[in-house]
Amino acid sequence: MIFNKYKSLLILACAGVLMTSCNEDQWDLPVTEEIPLTSGTADLSTFVAIGNSLTAGYTDGALFMASQNNSFPNLLSQKFAMAGGGAFTQPWTNDNIGGLLLGGFKIQEPRLYFTGAGLARLDADPTNEISNVIQGPYNNMGVPGAKSFHLLANGYGNVGGVPLGLANPYYARMASSPNASMLEDARAMNASFFSLWIGSNDVLSYSIAGGSGVNQTGNFDPSTYGQADITDPNVFASVYNTLLDGLTSGGAQGVVMNIPNVSTIPYFTSVPYNPVPLDAATAAQLNGAFAGYNAGLLQVESFGLITAEERMDRTITFVEGDNAVTIVDDYLTDLSGFGLPSYRQATDSDLIVLLSSTFIGTTVGGNPQLINGVSVPLEDKWVLTSDEVTEVKMAVASYNQTIASLANTYGVAMIDANAIMQQLHDTGISFDEFNMSSDLIFGMTFSLDGIHLTARGNAFMANEVMRAIDQQYGSNFVQSGNLLKAADYTTFYPESLR
């Protein structure tokens, strides 16, 4: 009866509208016209991506087939193929184990996986023997560990130089020849379009090492740098100009990404500065242990050798509840002549590296009185101190200024990866139905190593690249509905994936 009532009303409504006819077509939903994809003025026919591990697809502490498949350049190439893009080649690894061999000996570990309670390395042997060179060049010229100046270095892919630290094992297995450079191989592909994301390792290696390397600002000779050093900003600027000059010399268009600050990625934000819970009795016992040190600080302050502010910063005091770890800080005034080491407790301006989570609270030689990070201060390698954080941020700011300026000079698109990572850290970013953040594991952006992107994080960055191409070159990846979907990409790989 209810159905018949509404059917009668429908007939009356149709009959009364200016005597027009009423048929089924009038009640269909509006048809949305499909917008065809166009690349605008961008020539995507030959796409080459050059950079470091972020370009290679390195994930969960390793490079493996599934991670390469989800590298942001490979994801982009699939979309580019719909707008005139051609084949996209990568130096594929053998399996989903990860890790590298040299002469049958393991030189890189297999990938990480999440056990449900913590992280572990796959209990499997790597199969990628770097002396079995799969000669390039390739469309994906991402090389884990590469710094900016390495892209210009001839011989960086010489297998014979790997044991001496003169060459990169990942590039050695893919270089077109032992004396090739990454830029030369990238140019040999005759790219019509390129991506360039380089510079993170110019500060990251220093940061991962807890600032135990050297800030090489003022040293213009990168051949004298150590692996864990900060690259001089003038060296970076010169190298970056050479890279863009070489990549665009044949008329190629492109997109560049700038450098995130390390203070926004979970490798440096997951372990709090105050992870030491103490009861009142233990706190009192520790205060007694450091009483002589604190008294010595008061004495040298009375001599005018340190300020009252530094004395307060160096004073070590424990309380019931959560406590800051104790650390060694070489930036403090050297008081070793008075028998006083450079100790203090960490503050929220210091960054405790991720791997310290397995070290803080352990004993020295099994002695329950000697607790790392508590009664025994953490060595420099476990902490990026506030002064070191400042050095890194100053270098990154200079690098990013160079990238922005040269992107404008060469007329290429630029993505502010630094701002994106800052937003992920501060508030998170919506990606379809997911809220991405910089939280380790559950933030869905960063993989288990706390540095590199998940498959979903790579999809997000690929979308940012397409947005930048739309803006710079008039393509319509966004308008035509061709962005990648978050639900299609996982956040980390299970142990069962081999």
N, C-alpha and C positions, 0 to 999 in steps of 0.2 A: 504493500500500500504506500509506503514512504517513497519507494522508487517511482511508482506511477505518478505520485503527486509532483515530484521534481521533474519528471519527464514532461508532464503537462505544462508546467511553468516554462520549461525550455522551449517547447513548441510555440507558446504564446509570445515569448520574447523574440523569437526569430520572425514571427509573422508581423510583429509590430514595428520593426526597424525600417521605416521608409519603404515598406513593401519589398525589401531586398530578400533574396533567397537565403536559406539557411542550409548549409551542408557540412559534412564532416571536416572539410579542410579548414573551415573557420575556427575550429576548436583545437587544431594542432598547435603545439608549442612553436614559437618563432625559431627559424632555422638560423644558426650562427654560421656565417660564411667562414670557411677555413682560409687563413692567411698564408700564402706560400712563403717559404723561407727564402731569403735573399742575403747574399754576403755584402751587399752594398758596394763600396769601392775596394773592399778587402779582397785580395787574391789569395785564396786558401788552398790553392792547388798542391803546393808542396810545403808542408808544415814541419819545421824543425824546432825542437825544444832543447835549450842548452842551460845547464845549471848544475846543481849539486844533488844531494839525496832527496830533497823535496821535489825535484823534477823526475828523478829516477823512479820514484814510487816506494822508496824505503819506508818500511812500516814495522812496528813491533820489534825494533832493534835488528832488522835484517832486510835483505832484498830477496824476494822469492816470486814465483810466477803469478800468484794471485795478487800480490801487491803491485807488481808491474802492470798487470791487467787493469788495475784501478788507479794507476798513476794519473794525475790530472791531465798531462798531455795526451795520453791514450784515450781518456774519456772525451777530451776535446776533439780528437781526430775522428771519432765516431760521429760527432755532430757536424764537423767540418765536411765529412764525406757527403752530407746531405746538401751541401752548398758549394760543390765543386772541388772538395778536397780529395786528394789521392791517397795512396797507400801510406801507412805509417809503420815503420819498422822499429823494433826495440831489441836490445841485446838480451834475449830471454835467458833466464836461469833454467836449471834443469828440473826443478821441482818446487814444492812448497815448504821445504825444510829451511832454506836460507843458509848463510855461512859460506866460507870460501876455503879452498885448499891451495897450497903451493908445494909442489913436489910430494903430494900425498899428506902433507902436514897441515893441520887446521890452523888458519890464520884469522878467521872470522867465525864467530859463534852462530849457531842456528837461532831462529827467531824465538821471541817470547810468546807465551800464551798465559791466559788467566785460568788458574786452577779452581777458582771459586773462593779461595781463601787467600790467594796471593799470586805472585808471578813466578814463572819457571821457564827455563830454556827447554826446547824440545829435546827429548832423549833420542837423538838421531844424529847420524854423521853427515856432514855436508858432502855434496857430490860435485860442486862447481870447482873444477881445477883450472886455475887462472892461466896456467901455461898452455892449456888447450884454447888458443885464441880464436874467437869467432869474429873475424875481421870485419870492421865497419867500413865506412861510417854508417851511422843510423840516424833515423829521424829523432829518436829520443837520445840526446847527448847529455843526459843527467848522470853525474858521477858522484856517488857518495864520498864525502870528505873533501871535495874540491873547494878551495878558496878562490877568490877573484883572480889572483895572478896565476893560479894554476892553469886557467883556461888558455893562457898564452904560452905555457911552458912546453917546449919541445922535449920529448923523452919522458913526459909524465905518464906515458903508457908503456914504458919499456919493462917487460917482465923481469929482466935482470936487475933493474933498479929497485924492485919492491923490497927485497930483504934488507937493503941499505937505507930504506926510508926515502929514496929519491924518486919513487914512482908510486902510482896509486893502483892497487890491485884490481879495482873495479874498472878502471880505464884500461889497464893492461890486457884484460880479457876481451876488449872491444875496439881498441885503437886500430886504425887502418894500417899503421906501421909503427915500429918501435920508436921512431923519432917524430911522430906526428904530434900536433897540439890539438886540444879540444876545439879551439876556434877554427883551425884549418879543416878538421873533419866536418865541423858544422857547415862551413862555407862550401865544402865539396858537395854537399847535398843540393846546392843551388836553390835555397829556400825562397819561396815567394812570401812566406809569412813565418815569423819566429816568436818564441817566448824566451825571455831571459830572466831567470830568478837566481841571482848569485850575490854573495856577500854575507850570508848568515854565518858561515864557518869562520869568517874573518874576525868574529868576536865570540862565536859559540864555543870553539875549542878552548879558548881562554876561560870562558865561563864554566864549562863542564869540569875543567881542571881546578875549579875553585880559585881562579886568579893566580895559580902558581906559575903561569908563564910570564912573558914580558910584554908590557905595553910598548910597542915599537913606534909610537908616534914620534916623528922626528928622524926616524931611520928610513931612508928612501931605497934601501937595497933589500928586497924581499928574499934574496938568496941567502941572507944571513939570519932569517927568522927561524924560530923553532916552531914545532907543530902547534903548541898551545899559546902562541903569541897573538896580540892584537895587531892587525894590519894598519900601517900609517894611512890616514885619510887622503893624503896627497897621492900615495901609491894607488889607493883604491880609485881615486878620480881619474888618474891617468889610464889605468887598466880599463875602467868602465868606458871611457871615451874610445879606446882602441877597439873594444868589443862591439860597441854600437856602430862605429865607423865600418868595421869589417862586416858585420851582419847586414847592414843596409847598403853596402857599396854596390850590390847588384840590383838595387831597386826594391829590395824586400821591405815589407811592412812588418809591424810587430807590436808586442805588448811586453812591458817590463813590470816587475813587482819589486817593491822596496823591502826593507829588512825589519822584522819585528824585534822589539826589545825583549831580552831574555826574561825580564821580570813579569811577562805575561804568559809564559808557557809552563806547563805543570812540572817539568823537570826541576824547576826552581821555586815552585809555589806549593807543592804538595806536602812537604815536611815543614811543620811550623817551627818558629824559632824557639818555642817554649814547650817542648814535648816531654818534659821530665816531671812526672808526678811524684811528690815526696810527702811522707808524713812528717809531723813536727819533730820527732826524735831524730830521723835521718837528716832533716834539714839542719838541726842543731849540730849534729856530728860533723857535717860537711863545713859548716861555718867555723867550727873549731879547726878543721884542717887548713882552711884558708886564712885564719886569723893572722898568721905571721906575714903572709903576702900583703894583706890589707894594711897591716901596721907599717910595713916597709914603704908602701905608697904614701902614707901620711908623712913619713920621714923625708922622702925625696921631695915631696911637695914643700915641706918646710925649708928645704935647701933652695927652692925656687927652680927646680929642674923640670917640674911639670906644673900645670895649672890645677886649680881646684876642680875645674870641669873635667880634665883628663883623669884626675885621681878618682873622681866619682864614677866616670865611665868604666874605669878598670877595676873598681871595687867589686868583689864577688860575694854575693849574699844570697842564701837560699831561704825559702819560706815554705810553710805547709801549703800544698796545692801544686799547681803547674809552675815549672821553673824553666828559665832559658838555659840552653846548653852553654857550656863554657867553651871558648875558642881561643886559638892563637891568632893574633892580629899583628902582622909585621908593620902595619902603618902607625902603630903606637910608638911613642918615644922609646928608644933603646935604653933600657935600664939594666942591661945584663952586667954592667960593671958593678952594680950594687947587689947582684944576685937575684934580681927580679926579672922574671920572664915577661913576655908581652901577652898577658892573659886578660881576658874580659869575658863577660857574658854577652850573648847575642841579643840583638834588638830586632824589631820588626823591619828595620832597614837592611838587615842582612838576609841573604838568600841561602838556605840550607839545601844542598843538592840532593836529588832523589835517592841516590845510592846510599846516602848516609843513614837511611832508615834501617838498613841491615847492620849498621855498625854502632849507632848510638845505643848505649846501654849494655854493650858487650864488655867483658872483662879483659884485662891485660894479663896474659899468662895464667888465667884462671883465678887470679887474686880478687876476691870479692870487694876489696878496698879500693881497687883501681878500676873505675868504671869510665869507659870512653864517653866523652861529652858531658861528664859530671865531675868526678874528681880528677880525671885526666882530660884536659882540653882537646878539642878536635883540631887536627892539623888543618893547614890552609886548604888542602885539596877538597875538604868536605864542605867548605863554606865560601860563598862569594860575599865578601864583606861589603859594607856600605860604601867604602872608598872605591872598591873594585867595581861595584855596581855603577857608580858615577862615571868611572873611566869607560865602561862598556857603553853606557847611554850616550856619552859625548861622542864616541866613535860612531855609533849607530845614527845619531842625529846628523853627523857630517856625511856619512855614506848616503843617507836618505836625501839630503839636500842635493848631493851630486846626482843621484838617480832622477830626481824631479827635474833638475835643470837640464840634464842631457836628454831626458825623454822629450822635453819641450823642444830642444835644439834639433833633434833628429825626427821630430814629428811622429813619435810612436805613442801608443796608449800606455797608461800607467795605472797600476792597481796599488792602493795604499794598504798593503798587507799589515803594516804596523798598526794602523787605525782599526783594522778588522780584528786583529788579535787582542788589541786593547779592549775593544767592545766585548769580545768573547769572555775576557777576563772579568770585566766590570759588571756586565749585565746579562751576558748571553745574547745570542742572535737566533731568531726564528728561521728555520729552514723547513718549509712546508709545515707539517704538524709537529715537528720536533723543536725543542729549545736547545740549541747547541751552546756549549760553554767550554771553558778551559779546564774544567775539573778532570782529573785523571780518571780514565776508564769510563765513568758514567756521564761525562760531559759530551761524549760521542764525537768530539772533534779530533782529539789527540790520541795516538795509539799508545800501546802499553809502555813504550820507551819514554813517554813524556815529552817528546820533541817533535816527532813526525806525525803526519796526519793519518787518520783512519781513511778507509774507502769513502765514507760519507763526508769526511772533511775534504778529501780531494774532489769529490763531486761538488761540494759547496764552492771551492776555489775555482773549479772549471766554470761554474756558473758566473762567478765574478769576472772571469776572463771574457766570457761571452757578453756580459753587460758592458764591459769596457770597449769591446769591439763594436758593439751597437752604437755606443756614444761617439767613438772616434771615427769609425768608417761607415756608419750608416747601415749596418746590417740590422736584422730584426729577429735575432734569436729569442728575445724576450716576448715581443709582440706576437710572433708566430707560434708561441707555446712550445719552444724547443729546448727549454732549460731542463737539466737533469732533475730527477725526482729523488728526494731523500730516502724514501722507503725502499728504493731499489739497491741501496748500498748498506753493507753491514758496518758496524763500528769497530769490531776486532775479530780476529780469526780464531776459531776453536783449535784445540790440540789435535782433534781428529783430522784436520785438514793437512794432508801430506802431499 
